[in-house]
Amino acid sequence: MEKAFFNNFRYTCKTLVFHLICLKINYRKVFFMNEKTNRMIVLLSPFFIIAINFTTAFVAGHYIGKWAFIPIILIEWVLFALFVLKFAGIDTVKAWLGKRTGAVGWVILALAVGLIPLPLFILHYSSLASWEVFIPWILLALINPWLEEFYWRGLLMKYTEKWPAWLSILFTGFVFAGNHAVFGVNSVLNSGPTIIVATLVMGLIWALVYHKTKSLRWVIFAHFLTDFFNMSAASFLDLYKAGW
């Protein structure tokens, strides 16, 4: 009787251990499958956003012309926020805003890029005189840097962190530049290879700075300077001529 009890007990323990092992294996399979799927979704998301933006540019441009930049920006802001919240989360966003590491020279480099459009602002700030232009310009300058940097540098570089650093920087830089090509659909000032190359260089430098400093603080501020001094709304509406 006692022997049968211990045999049954031993069999029950073995069965329990077996099921726990199977459960653990299945959990790992599901976890890694989800991780792989998430990575694929995030890496494909820039191309999805670019496609949506170009579609919006052509459709909205047909009806409202140069003002199509407003629905383009609003739609991409929503997409940036959704992807960041879904695939990174608030805690990760807070970590991106942590104190920088590395030399202060990287901060200076980021800010130098942000100040490049300053001469344009000095020459053409009068184009912001009307409230219809001023309001979208200042709102874009205040909001856009956060959402763009959380997505282009924060999220994309998080999901390419296992890649060689140079490849991650190149990838984020090229899709960043490709997305900004959409504004050339309805705007002369924002069309042409010069704008694409300038945006590419900007994206590569900011990605490099983030890689070196492990913080988006100064990259976001540099992005704010760019959006502030390039008078985004005025340029999208072609309210001044190209050149300084």
Summary of the structure (lengths in Angstrom):
residues: 244
radius of gyration: 24.4
end to end distance: 98.4
largest distance: 98.7
contacts: 734
relative contact order: 0.15
helix: 83%
strand: 0%
